[in-house]
């Protein structure tokens, strides 16, 4: 059942997202279960500091976020 909740900054229930970046010249993907919306132009990804993907995000400053259903 679909329900129109209007114009809101919300992702409920929180969907899984595939986060991609480049690490040492190679594409790297990570499944992230916690994504939040901070504003209309920002999102927040919750990734543990030990993830290999974090190195690429910090080094390149670029990330790709893909929502899956």
N, C-alpha and C positions, 0 to 999 in steps of 0.2 A: 504494500500500500504506500503510495506517495502522498506526502503532505507538504504543502507550501508553508514554510516557516518565515517567509519574508526575507528582508535584507538583514542578515546577521553575520557576525564574525564567529562562526561555529562549525565544527566538524564533529557531529555526533551521529552514530557512535564513531569513535576514532578509527579511521581506516588505516590499513597497513600502507606504507609507501616504500617504493624502491628508490633508493638514493644512489646516484652515480657521480663519480668524479674520476680524475686521472691520477694514478699513483705511479711514479717512476716511468712515465711514458706509456702506461697501459691503463685501459679502462677498468674500473673497479665498481662493483655494485654491492649494495647492502640493503637488506630488508629492515625497515624501521617501523616499529609498532606505535611509536608515540610522536605525533605531529600536532603542533598547535598553531593557531593563527594569532599573531600579536597585533596586526593591523592590516589594512587593505593592501599594503605593500610589503609586508613581512610575514614570514612563518618561522616557527621554531622547531628544530629537530633535536630529539633527545637521543644521543649516541654515547655509549660508554667510551671513556678515553682510551681504552685498550684496542678499539677497533682499528684495523688497518686503514680503513677509509678515511679516518680523521687526518692522517698524514697528507693525503691528497687534497682535502678541503683546505687545510692550513697552508699548504705549499702553493696551490693554484688560486685559491680564493673563489673557486667556482664549484657549483654543485647542481645536479639535475635531480628534481623531485618528481616522481611519477606515481600517481595514485592508481591502485589496482582495485578491481571489484571481484 
